[in-house]
Amino acid sequence: MLLSLLRKRRSIRRFQPRPVEREKMDQLLEALLRSPSSRGLNPWEFVVVTEPALLAKLSRCKKHGADFIKGAAFAIVVCAKPEICDVWIEDCSIAAIIAQLTAEDLGLSSCWVQVRLRSMANGRSSEEYVAELLQLPAGMSVASVIAFGYGNEKAVPHAEESLPKEKIHFNAFGSH
């Protein structure tokens, strides 16, 4: 079942102008909270953004590659307290893909936006902007934003023949 989700999941950047049912959002949030984390420390925190005006502001968080957030039904900002765990970035990344696969399973579309180490058009840190916009506490780091909704475009799945199978090595690098 998971492989079939991976085969069809694609980043979707255009969304239908319709809300997502609360039941589906609740299931997605449950999946986030069930995401594995190193040593069970759960350094992540999630800010769910549903207000259209706030989504529009969030869509300006980087120079390019985030504009579509304003058309999403909602977005989830994935952030963490780095002092809790030295692998907070990995833990946030795991939670992000769990959310995206859960969305796909629920019939929703999504697209991930890198925030950490990115900047806005004016040069300001994307992380600082998002932290200020969402009133995050001091010391909280922002990893990413994920936009969700009902897709308004179709992306063709990657054909099996297009997979970079040369990236698989057995027992030693270079052994195929």
Sequence and secondary structure as in RCSB ss.txt:
>XXXX:A:sequence
MLLSLLRKRRSIRRFQPRPVEREKMDQLLEALLRSPSSRGLNPWEFVVVTEPALLAKLSRCKKHGADFIKGAAFA
IVVCAKPEICDVWIEDCSIAAIIAQLTAEDLGLSSCWVQVRLRSMANGRSSEEYVAELLQLPAGMSVASVIAFGY
GNEKAVPHAEESLPKEKIHFNAFGSH
>XXXX:A:secstr
 HHHHHHH  B   B S    HHHHHHHHHHHHT   GGG   EEEEEE  HHHHHHHTTSSSSS GGGGGSSEE
EEEEE GGG TTHHHHHHHHHHHHHHHHHHTT EEEEEE TT B TTS BHHHHHHHHTT  TT EEEEEEEEE 
BSS      GGGS GGG  SSSTT  
